[in-house]
Amino acid sequence: MARVAEPIAKLVEALGKLPGIGPKSAQRLVYHLLHTPNEEVKGLAEAILTLKEKIGLCSICFNIADCDPCPVCQDKERDHSKICVVERPSDIVALERTGKYGGVYHVLHGTISPGGGIGPEQLKIKELVARLQDGSVSEVILATNPNLEGEATAMYLRRMVLSPDMRVSRLARGLPFGADLEYADDMTLGQALEDRREF
């Protein structure tokens, strides 16, 4: 069997550590880069280095940003009395795409997962609780994913923000727009029934 050049093998291994990139995809990318003009490869390398050097976490909401505080936290037009709690920075991108939310965010950077060795102390929970201390927040929206870890995290957060003056809400779950009832799974359909609203 022919030996693969060490620089190729090292880059295949490095790219293979990225999420969603298996060994074959990594190999395809490496061979693509070998045939890419040097200027484009240098541009890619510089973009990756700039990403690591210039991007940090907002000191208020812990979203990734190139300034501190981030643009959302700086925006005076947003409703700072509402905080939407998400698991990852990418969740903010999805929520912002809807154009339906005008409040601010708080990124936990994960979920409580005892099996994975992640407890509340590994997440940005104490920072969230600190943000709620001054009484300026009227609603906390728990937007963790509807899975076991997301539910456990939401339940824990609900206990942490117990306050008669603060509304704690959870994203509704149910049928996606355009879905057929006959194809919905039992849990989704049941949740849609429970979360029904007046029409």
LOPASE-290325 format. One record per residue (C-alpha): x, y, z; chain; residue number from 1; residue in one letter. Coordinates in steps of 0.05 Angstrom, whole numbers, plus 5000, padded with zeros to 4 digits. Each point is the difference from the previous one (the first is absolute). Layout:
<east:X | north:Y | up:Z | kette:A | nr:NUM | rest:a>
...
***
This chain:
<east:5000 | north:5000 | up:5000 | kette:A | nr:1 | rest:m>
<east:5028 | north:5068 | up:4980 | kette:A | nr:2 | rest:a>
<east:5020 | north:5047 | up:5056 | kette:A | nr:3 | rest:r>
<east:4962 | north:5066 | up:5004 | kette:A | nr:4 | rest:v>
<east:5043 | north:5062 | up:5006 | kette:A | nr:5 | rest:a>
<east:5003 | north:5024 | up:5072 | kette:A | nr:6 | rest:e>
<east:4972 | north:5070 | up:4987 | kette:A | nr:7 | rest:p>
<east:4939 | north:4968 | up:4966 | kette:A | nr:8 | rest:i>
<east:4990 | north:4950 | up:5057 | kette:A | nr:9 | rest:a>
<east:5006 | north:5055 | up:5053 | kette:A | nr:10 | rest:k>
<east:4949 | north:5045 | up:4966 | kette:A | nr:11 | rest:l>
<east:4952 | north:4942 | up:4988 | kette:A | nr:12 | rest:v>
<east:5005 | north:4984 | up:5074 | kette:A | nr:13 | rest:e>
<east:4990 | north:5073 | up:5020 | kette:A | nr:14 | rest:a>
<east:4939 | north:5011 | up:4955 | kette:A | nr:15 | rest:l>
<east:4971 | north:4933 | up:5022 | kette:A | nr:16 | rest:g>
<east:4993 | north:5029 | up:5071 | kette:A | nr:17 | rest:k>
<east:4949 | north:5051 | up:4975 | kette:A | nr:18 | rest:l>
<east:4927 | north:4984 | up:5012 | kette:A | nr:19 | rest:p>
<east:4966 | north:4968 | up:4940 | kette:A | nr:20 | rest:g>
<east:5066 | north:4986 | up:4965 | kette:A | nr:21 | rest:i>
<east:5018 | north:4926 | up:4996 | kette:A | nr:22 | rest:g>
<east:5066 | north:4971 | up:4974 | kette:A | nr:23 | rest:p>
<east:4976 | north:4997 | up:4927 | kette:A | nr:24 | rest:k>
<east:4974 | north:5072 | up:5001 | kette:A | nr:25 | rest:s>
<east:5064 | north:5023 | up:5032 | kette:A | nr:26 | rest:a>
<east:5041 | north:4965 | up:4947 | kette:A | nr:27 | rest:q>
<east:4957 | north:5031 | up:4944 | kette:A | nr:28 | rest:r>
<east:5011 | north:5070 | up:5031 | kette:A | nr:29 | rest:l>
<east:5075 | north:4990 | up:5004 | kette:A | nr:30 | rest:v>
<east:5006 | north:4978 | up:4927 | kette:A | nr:31 | rest:y>
<east:4955 | north:5059 | up:4980 | kette:A | nr:32 | rest:h>
<east:5046 | north:5048 | up:5038 | kette:A | nr:33 | rest:l>
<east:5061 | north:4970 | up:4965 | kette:A | nr:34 | rest:l>
<east:4971 | north:5023 | up:4933 | kette:A | nr:35 | rest:h>
<east:4976 | north:5068 | up:5026 | kette:A | nr:36 | rest:t>
<east:5042 | north:5062 | up:4983 | kette:A | nr:37 | rest:p>
<east:5048 | north:5021 | up:5056 | kette:A | nr:38 | rest:n>
<east:4964 | north:5068 | up:5009 | kette:A | nr:39 | rest:e>
<east:4934 | north:4965 | up:5016 | kette:A | nr:40 | rest:e>
<east:5033 | north:4951 | up:5049 | kette:A | nr:41 | rest:v>
<east:5036 | north:5058 | up:5034 | kette:A | nr:42 | rest:k>
<east:4934 | north:5038 | up:5004 | kette:A | nr:43 | rest:g>
<east:4967 | north:4940 | up:5033 | kette:A | nr:44 | rest:l>
<east:5058 | north:4992 | up:5050 | kette:A | nr:45 | rest:a>
<east:4998 | north:5075 | up:5016 | kette:A | nr:46 | rest:e>
<east:4924 | north:4998 | up:5010 | kette:A | nr:47 | rest:a>
<east:5007 | north:4942 | up:5049 | kette:A | nr:48 | rest:i>
<east:5055 | north:5036 | up:5039 | kette:A | nr:49 | rest:l>
<east:4961 | north:5066 | up:5001 | kette:A | nr:50 | rest:t>
<east:4939 | north:4962 | up:5026 | kette:A | nr:51 | rest:l>
<east:5040 | north:4973 | up:5059 | kette:A | nr:52 | rest:k>
<east:5035 | north:5067 | up:5013 | kette:A | nr:53 | rest:e>
<east:4942 | north:5049 | up:4993 | kette:A | nr:54 | rest:k>
<east:4940 | north:4961 | up:5025 | kette:A | nr:55 | rest:i>
<east:4984 | north:4995 | up:5074 | kette:A | nr:56 | rest:g>
<east:4941 | north:4995 | up:5047 | kette:A | nr:57 | rest:l>
<east:4955 | north:5058 | up:5018 | kette:A | nr:58 | rest:c>
<east:5010 | north:5015 | up:5075 | kette:A | nr:59 | rest:s>
<east:4925 | north:5008 | up:5009 | kette:A | nr:60 | rest:i>
<east:4965 | north:4946 | up:4960 | kette:A | nr:61 | rest:c>
<east:5059 | north:4955 | up:4982 | kette:A | nr:62 | rest:f>
<east:4983 | north:4999 | up:4926 | kette:A | nr:63 | rest:n>
<east:5059 | north:4998 | up:4952 | kette:A | nr:64 | rest:i>
<east:5017 | north:5069 | up:4974 | kette:A | nr:65 | rest:a>
<east:5056 | north:5044 | up:4973 | kette:A | nr:66 | rest:d>
<east:4984 | north:5055 | up:5051 | kette:A | nr:67 | rest:c>
<east:4982 | north:5003 | up:5073 | kette:A | nr:68 | rest:d>
<east:4944 | north:5009 | up:5016 | kette:A | nr:69 | rest:p>
<east:4971 | north:4966 | up:4938 | kette:A | nr:70 | rest:c>
<east:4955 | north:5039 | up:4951 | kette:A | nr:71 | rest:p>
<east:4936 | north:4970 | up:5030 | kette:A | nr:72 | rest:v>
<east:5018 | north:5020 | up:5071 | kette:A | nr:73 | rest:c>
<east:5020 | north:5070 | up:4976 | kette:A | nr:74 | rest:q>
<east:4934 | north:5010 | up:4961 | kette:A | nr:75 | rest:d>
<east:4956 | north:5050 | up:5038 | kette:A | nr:76 | rest:k>
<east:4941 | north:4983 | up:4955 | kette:A | nr:77 | rest:e>
<east:4997 | north:4928 | up:5027 | kette:A | nr:78 | rest:r>
<east:4958 | north:4982 | up:5060 | kette:A | nr:79 | rest:d>
<east:5051 | north:4988 | up:5056 | kette:A | nr:80 | rest:h>
<east:4945 | north:4978 | up:5048 | kette:A | nr:81 | rest:s>
<east:4994 | north:4934 | up:4961 | kette:A | nr:82 | rest:k>
<east:5057 | north:4949 | up:5000 | kette:A | nr:83 | rest:i>
<east:4996 | north:4939 | up:4954 | kette:A | nr:84 | rest:c>
<east:5046 | north:4945 | up:5027 | kette:A | nr:85 | rest:v>
<east:5031 | north:4955 | up:4947 | kette:A | nr:86 | rest:v>
<east:5049 | north:4943 | up:5000 | kette:A | nr:87 | rest:e>
<east:5048 | north:5023 | up:4945 | kette:A | nr:88 | rest:r>
<east:5016 | north:5064 | up:4961 | kette:A | nr:89 | rest:p>
<east:4973 | north:4967 | up:4937 | kette:A | nr:90 | rest:s>
<east:4931 | north:4998 | up:5033 | kette:A | nr:91 | rest:d>
<east:5000 | north:5077 | up:5000 | kette:A | nr:92 | rest:i>
<east:5010 | north:5000 | up:4925 | kette:A | nr:93 | rest:v>
<east:4939 | north:4954 | up:4991 | kette:A | nr:94 | rest:a>
<east:4956 | north:5043 | up:5046 | kette:A | nr:95 | rest:l>
<east:5022 | north:5065 | up:4967 | kette:A | nr:96 | rest:e>
<east:4982 | north:4972 | up:4931 | kette:A | nr:97 | rest:r>
<east:4927 | north:4998 | up:5022 | kette:A | nr:98 | rest:t>
<east:4997 | north:5075 | up:5011 | kette:A | nr:99 | rest:g>
<east:4951 | north:4987 | up:5057 | kette:A | nr:100 | rest:k>
<east:5043 | north:5014 | up:5061 | kette:A | nr:101 | rest:y>
<east:5024 | north:5068 | up:5022 | kette:A | nr:102 | rest:g>
<east:5030 | north:4985 | up:5068 | kette:A | nr:103 | rest:g>
<east:5070 | north:4980 | up:5020 | kette:A | nr:104 | rest:v>
<east:5034 | north:4933 | up:5010 | kette:A | nr:105 | rest:y>
<east:5041 | north:4958 | up:5048 | kette:A | nr:106 | rest:h>
<east:5043 | north:4942 | up:4973 | kette:A | nr:107 | rest:v>
<east:5011 | north:4942 | up:5048 | kette:A | nr:108 | rest:l>
<east:5053 | north:4966 | up:4956 | kette:A | nr:109 | rest:h>
<east:4971 | north:4931 | up:5010 | kette:A | nr:110 | rest:g>
<east:4949 | north:4962 | up:5041 | kette:A | nr:111 | rest:t>
<east:5000 | north:4962 | up:5065 | kette:A | nr:112 | rest:i>
<east:5020 | north:4929 | up:4983 | kette:A | nr:113 | rest:s>
<east:5020 | north:4957 | up:5060 | kette:A | nr:114 | rest:p>
<east:5017 | north:4942 | up:4953 | kette:A | nr:115 | rest:g>
<east:5047 | north:5047 | up:4962 | kette:A | nr:116 | rest:g>
<east:5030 | north:5027 | up:5064 | kette:A | nr:117 | rest:g>
<east:4970 | north:5070 | up:4990 | kette:A | nr:118 | rest:i>
<east:4968 | north:5031 | up:5061 | kette:A | nr:119 | rest:g>
<east:4971 | north:5070 | up:5011 | kette:A | nr:120 | rest:p>
<east:5068 | north:5027 | up:5021 | kette:A | nr:121 | rest:e>
<east:5028 | north:4987 | up:4930 | kette:A | nr:122 | rest:q>
<east:4946 | north:5044 | up:4968 | kette:A | nr:123 | rest:l>
<east:4988 | north:5075 | up:5002 | kette:A | nr:124 | rest:k>
<east:4944 | north:4992 | up:5051 | kette:A | nr:125 | rest:i>
<east:5028 | north:5041 | up:5058 | kette:A | nr:126 | rest:k>
<east:5012 | north:5057 | up:4950 | kette:A | nr:127 | rest:e>
<east:4926 | north:4996 | up:4980 | kette:A | nr:128 | rest:l>
<east:4978 | north:5002 | up:5073 | kette:A | nr:129 | rest:v>
<east:5045 | north:5061 | up:5010 | kette:A | nr:130 | rest:a>
<east:4966 | north:5036 | up:4941 | kette:A | nr:131 | rest:r>
<east:4932 | north:4990 | up:5034 | kette:A | nr:132 | rest:l>
<east:5020 | north:5030 | up:5066 | kette:A | nr:133 | rest:q>
<east:4985 | north:5074 | up:4985 | kette:A | nr:134 | rest:d>
<east:4926 | north:4988 | up:4987 | kette:A | nr:135 | rest:g>
<east:5001 | north:5029 | up:4930 | kette:A | nr:136 | rest:s>
<east:4982 | north:4934 | up:4966 | kette:A | nr:137 | rest:v>
<east:4926 | north:4983 | up:4997 | kette:A | nr:138 | rest:s>
<east:5003 | north:4937 | up:4958 | kette:A | nr:139 | rest:e>
<east:5049 | north:4943 | up:4990 | kette:A | nr:140 | rest:v>
<east:4985 | north:4957 | up:4938 | kette:A | nr:141 | rest:i>
<east:5031 | north:4930 | up:5005 | kette:A | nr:142 | rest:l>
<east:5018 | north:4980 | up:4929 | kette:A | nr:143 | rest:a>
<east:5039 | north:4937 | up:5013 | kette:A | nr:144 | rest:t>
<east:4990 | north:4942 | up:4952 | kette:A | nr:145 | rest:n>
<east:4941 | north:4952 | up:5012 | kette:A | nr:146 | rest:p>
<east:5043 | north:4941 | up:5018 | kette:A | nr:147 | rest:n>
<east:5019 | north:4967 | up:5067 | kette:A | nr:148 | rest:l>
<east:5059 | north:5047 | up:5014 | kette:A | nr:149 | rest:e>
<east:4962 | north:5062 | up:4977 | kette:A | nr:150 | rest:g>
<east:4941 | north:4983 | up:5044 | kette:A | nr:151 | rest:e>
<east:5044 | north:4986 | up:5060 | kette:A | nr:152 | rest:a>
<east:5035 | north:5066 | up:4990 | kette:A | nr:153 | rest:t>
<east:4934 | north:5038 | up:4993 | kette:A | nr:154 | rest:a>
<east:4973 | north:4968 | up:5064 | kette:A | nr:155 | rest:m>
<east:5064 | north:5019 | up:5037 | kette:A | nr:156 | rest:y>
<east:4998 | north:5071 | up:4974 | kette:A | nr:157 | rest:l>
<east:4926 | north:5006 | up:5019 | kette:A | nr:158 | rest:r>
<east:5019 | north:4984 | up:5072 | kette:A | nr:159 | rest:r>
<east:5058 | north:5049 | up:4999 | kette:A | nr:160 | rest:m>
<east:4958 | north:5059 | up:4977 | kette:A | nr:161 | rest:v>
<east:4941 | north:4990 | up:5048 | kette:A | nr:162 | rest:l>
<east:4972 | north:5070 | up:5009 | kette:A | nr:163 | rest:s>
<east:4927 | north:5022 | up:5005 | kette:A | nr:164 | rest:p>
<east:5017 | north:5063 | up:4959 | kette:A | nr:165 | rest:d>
<east:5032 | north:4963 | up:4942 | kette:A | nr:166 | rest:m>
<east:4965 | north:4961 | up:4945 | kette:A | nr:167 | rest:r>
<east:5036 | north:4937 | up:4979 | kette:A | nr:168 | rest:v>
<east:4977 | north:4972 | up:4933 | kette:A | nr:169 | rest:s>
<east:5020 | north:4942 | up:4955 | kette:A | nr:170 | rest:r>
<east:4999 | north:4997 | up:4925 | kette:A | nr:171 | rest:l>
<east:4936 | north:4966 | up:4976 | kette:A | nr:172 | rest:a>
<east:5010 | north:4933 | up:4966 | kette:A | nr:173 | rest:r>
<east:4957 | north:4965 | up:4950 | kette:A | nr:174 | rest:g>
<east:4987 | north:4991 | up:4926 | kette:A | nr:175 | rest:l>
<east:5044 | north:5035 | up:4949 | kette:A | nr:176 | rest:p>
<east:4964 | north:5045 | up:4951 | kette:A | nr:177 | rest:f>
<east:4975 | north:4961 | up:4940 | kette:A | nr:178 | rest:g>
<east:5003 | north:4932 | up:5036 | kette:A | nr:179 | rest:a>
<east:4948 | north:4945 | up:4993 | kette:A | nr:180 | rest:d>
<east:4970 | north:4972 | up:5064 | kette:A | nr:181 | rest:l>
<east:5005 | north:4929 | up:4976 | kette:A | nr:182 | rest:e>
<east:5076 | north:5005 | up:4994 | kette:A | nr:183 | rest:y>
<east:5012 | north:5033 | up:5068 | kette:A | nr:184 | rest:a>
<east:5031 | north:4958 | up:5055 | kette:A | nr:185 | rest:d>
<east:4960 | north:4988 | up:5063 | kette:A | nr:186 | rest:d>
<east:5042 | north:5046 | up:5045 | kette:A | nr:187 | rest:m>
<east:4997 | north:5058 | up:4951 | kette:A | nr:188 | rest:t>
<east:4925 | north:4993 | up:4989 | kette:A | nr:189 | rest:l>
<east:4988 | north:4994 | up:5076 | kette:A | nr:190 | rest:g>
<east:5042 | north:5062 | up:5012 | kette:A | nr:191 | rest:q>
<east:4962 | north:5038 | up:4946 | kette:A | nr:192 | rest:a>
<east:4935 | north:4982 | up:5036 | kette:A | nr:193 | rest:l>
<east:5027 | north:5022 | up:5067 | kette:A | nr:194 | rest:e>
<east:5027 | north:5066 | up:4973 | kette:A | nr:195 | rest:d>
<east:4937 | north:5017 | up:4961 | kette:A | nr:196 | rest:r>
<east:4976 | north:5072 | up:5005 | kette:A | nr:197 | rest:r>
<east:4936 | north:5039 | up:4988 | kette:A | nr:198 | rest:e>
<east:4982 | north:5013 | up:4928 | kette:A | nr:199 | rest:f>
***
